Amino acid sequence: QVQLVESGGGLVQPGGSLRLSCAASGSIFSIDLMIWYRQAPGKQRELVAGITRSGSTNYAEAVKGRFTIARDNAKNTVYLQMNSLKPEDTAVYYCFADPRYWGQGTQVTVSS
């Protein structure tokens, strides 16, 4: 059983940065795929970025070049560095560990 706890969300101005963290209660070393999703009000949950155990990454087109996903297996933590934030990045961000573990989410609001 793995429990995930996200942190690092908040209110930031357009163009600003935030770093989200997803801390796992158990080891994530054996989990191949870790993903950040987000869900904006009135919209479906969408994939933001994913990372495999070997470090391969993929990103949604909307965040390419602005967001960076990373994982530290020794600390059982996955990160999402978000730069050049836009109002349309406003959403609740969720961490997911394949095959079925979800965090509770952390709110990111980009507004002046």
C-alpha positions as CSV (number, residue, x, y, z in Angstrom):
1,Q,0.0,0.0,0.0
2,V,1.3,3.4,-1.0
3,Q,-0.1,6.7,0.3
4,L,0.7,9.9,-1.5
5,V,0.7,13.5,-0.1
6,E,1.1,16.5,-2.4
7,S,2.3,19.9,-1.2
8,G,3.7,23.1,-2.6
9,G,0.5,24.6,-4.1
10,G,-0.6,28.1,-3.6
11,L,-1.4,31.5,-5.2
12,V,1.2,32.8,-7.7
13,Q,1.2,35.7,-10.2
14,P,1.4,35.0,-13.9
15,G,5.0,34.3,-14.9
16,G,5.8,33.0,-11.5
17,S,7.0,29.6,-10.4
18,L,6.0,26.9,-8.0
19,R,7.4,23.5,-7.1
20,L,5.0,20.7,-6.2
21,S,6.1,17.7,-4.2
22,C,4.5,14.3,-3.9
23,A,5.7,12.3,-0.9
24,A,5.0,8.6,-0.7
25,S,4.6,6.8,2.5
26,G,6.1,3.6,1.0
27,S,8.9,3.0,-1.4
28,I,8.3,4.2,-4.9
29,F,11.4,2.4,-6.2
30,S,9.3,-0.5,-7.4
31,I,6.7,1.8,-9.0
32,D,7.6,2.3,-12.7
33,L,5.3,5.2,-13.6
34,M,4.5,8.3,-11.6
35,I,2.2,10.9,-13.0
36,W,1.0,14.4,-12.2
37,Y,-2.5,15.2,-13.3
38,R,-4.6,18.3,-12.9
39,Q,-8.2,19.2,-12.9
40,A,-9.6,22.7,-13.5
41,P,-13.1,23.7,-12.5
42,G,-15.6,22.3,-14.9
43,K,-13.0,20.4,-16.8
44,Q,-11.9,16.8,-17.0
45,R,-8.8,15.6,-15.2
46,E,-5.8,15.7,-17.6
47,L,-2.3,14.4,-17.6
48,V,0.4,17.0,-17.0
49,A,3.6,15.0,-16.9
50,G,4.8,11.5,-16.2
51,I,8.1,9.9,-15.3
52,T,9.3,6.3,-15.3
53,R,11.6,4.6,-12.8
54,S,14.4,4.9,-15.4
55,G,13.8,8.6,-15.7
56,S,12.0,8.8,-19.0
57,T,9.5,11.7,-19.1
58,N,6.6,12.9,-21.1
59,Y,4.6,16.1,-20.9
60,A,1.3,17.6,-22.1
61,E,1.8,20.0,-25.0
62,A,0.4,22.8,-22.9
63,V,3.3,22.6,-20.4
64,K,6.3,21.5,-22.5
65,G,9.2,23.8,-21.9
66,R,7.7,25.3,-18.7
67,F,7.2,22.3,-16.4
68,T,9.8,19.7,-15.3
69,I,9.0,16.4,-13.6
70,A,11.6,14.7,-11.5
71,R,11.7,11.8,-9.0
72,D,14.0,11.0,-6.1
73,N,13.6,7.3,-5.3
74,A,15.8,7.6,-2.2
75,K,13.4,10.2,-0.8
76,N,10.2,8.5,-2.2
77,T,9.3,11.8,-3.7
78,V,8.2,13.1,-7.1
79,Y,8.5,16.8,-8.0
80,L,6.9,19.1,-10.5
81,Q,8.7,22.3,-11.1
82,M,6.4,24.8,-12.8
83,N,7.8,27.9,-14.4
84,S,6.3,30.7,-16.4
85,L,2.9,29.9,-14.9
86,K,-0.2,31.1,-16.7
87,P,-3.8,31.6,-15.5
88,E,-4.9,28.6,-17.5
89,D,-2.6,26.4,-15.3
90,T,-5.0,27.1,-12.4
91,A,-6.2,23.7,-11.2
92,V,-6.0,21.1,-8.5
93,Y,-2.9,19.0,-9.1
94,Y,-2.9,15.3,-8.3
95,C,-0.1,12.8,-7.9
96,F,-0.7,9.3,-9.2
97,A,1.4,6.2,-8.7
98,D,0.7,3.3,-11.1
99,P,-1.5,1.3,-11.0
100,R,-4.0,2.8,-8.6
101,Y,-2.6,5.2,-5.9
102,W,-3.8,8.8,-5.8
103,G,-3.0,11.8,-3.6
104,Q,-5.5,14.2,-2.3
105,G,-4.5,17.1,-4.5
106,T,-3.0,20.5,-4.0
107,Q,-4.5,23.7,-5.4
108,V,-2.5,25.9,-7.7
109,T,-4.0,29.3,-8.5
110,V,-2.3,31.6,-11.0
111,S,-3.8,35.1,-10.8
112,S,-2.7,38.7,-10.5
